[in-house]
Amino acid sequence: MLWAQGADAPVRYDEDYLSAEFHRSRRTAVMEQLPSNSLVVLFGAPVRNRNGDMDYEYRQASDFLYLTGSEEPGSAMSLAPGGLDVDGARVHEILFVPPRDPSREVWDGRRFGTQRAMQRLGVQLALDATRFRDVLIPLLQTGQHSVYHLAFPDGVPDGSVLRDQLRALIDNVDPAALAVGGAGGAGPLRGLLDDMRAIKSDEEMTALQRAIDITGEAHREVMQQVKAGWAEYEIEALIEYTFKRNGSEQPGFNSIVGSGENSTILHYMSNRRGH
């Protein structure tokens, strides 16, 4: 639901997206509950290759999306309750974003870039992801910060921006300091975010109700239109068509359309049985 019109038009969110102010408030809430010497380092989800030059549709890590609103791969974020001195300014949050590359944008779509990220996402400071090492490594090496993180993603492609970001953190932080994040990222930051996300704001409730309404309509469409002899995949197609027709980016769950003996398989998702 991101759109742009014209070569220099800004990328805009439509009304179904949570606001930049919502994400900013979540970052502030995290920093208010951590010690002043904390340094939170979070990574986006990796790009998953399907085959050859085709990747799976990208889905941002849920916690990263919750705090930033950014769905761009190769992004990372740092939060510092006590502040950091970067490029002559005192900041509490930095979003590292992929640099603009017109030759790649022809293939992959437009990126925020640093200026648009600050304007549209409302982050205090956005820097090119290429600066992750030179900005954070000197801070990490001082040993003055307790580093908070979540579980590191697996299946990260070699040579990717995310691989370099993870390596920079792991290679330059004392293991004892990294352990503050908890084994497997199950420490204080994990619990803090779980508690925050369990209580929904009015804005989130509106978005949830929108998703519920679309889901309900998809089920009603099937009940009203399905006829004897339909293949499982035809029913699945109608469900997901209704999702998309109403503005959903992707299904919130895989369709289980089991007929005949497949109806006894609780998590059957092949949906290939024919007429």
Secondary structure as GFF3:
##gff-version 3
##sequence-region A 1 275
A	DSSP	alpha_helix	20	32	.	.	.	ID=ss1
A	DSSP	beta_strand	38	43	.	.	.	ID=ss2
A	DSSP	beta_strand	49	51	.	.	.	ID=ss3
A	DSSP	beta_strand	54	55	.	.	.	ID=ss4
A	DSSP	alpha_helix	62	68	.	.	.	ID=ss5
A	DSSP	beta_strand	76	86	.	.	.	ID=ss6
A	DSSP	beta_strand	89	97	.	.	.	ID=ss7
A	DSSP	alpha_helix	102	108	.	.	.	ID=ss8
A	DSSP	alpha_helix	113	121	.	.	.	ID=ss9
A	DSSP	beta_strand	125	128	.	.	.	ID=ss10
A	DSSP	three_ten_helix	129	131	.	.	.	ID=ss11
A	DSSP	alpha_helix	132	141	.	.	.	ID=ss12
A	DSSP	beta_strand	146	148	.	.	.	ID=ss13
A	DSSP	alpha_helix	161	171	.	.	.	ID=ss14
A	DSSP	alpha_helix	175	178	.	.	.	ID=ss15
A	DSSP	three_ten_helix	179	181	.	.	.	ID=ss16
A	DSSP	three_ten_helix	183	185	.	.	.	ID=ss17
A	DSSP	alpha_helix	188	198	.	.	.	ID=ss18
A	DSSP	alpha_helix	202	225	.	.	.	ID=ss19
A	DSSP	alpha_helix	232	245	.	.	.	ID=ss20
A	DSSP	three_ten_helix	260	264	.	.	.	ID=ss21
###
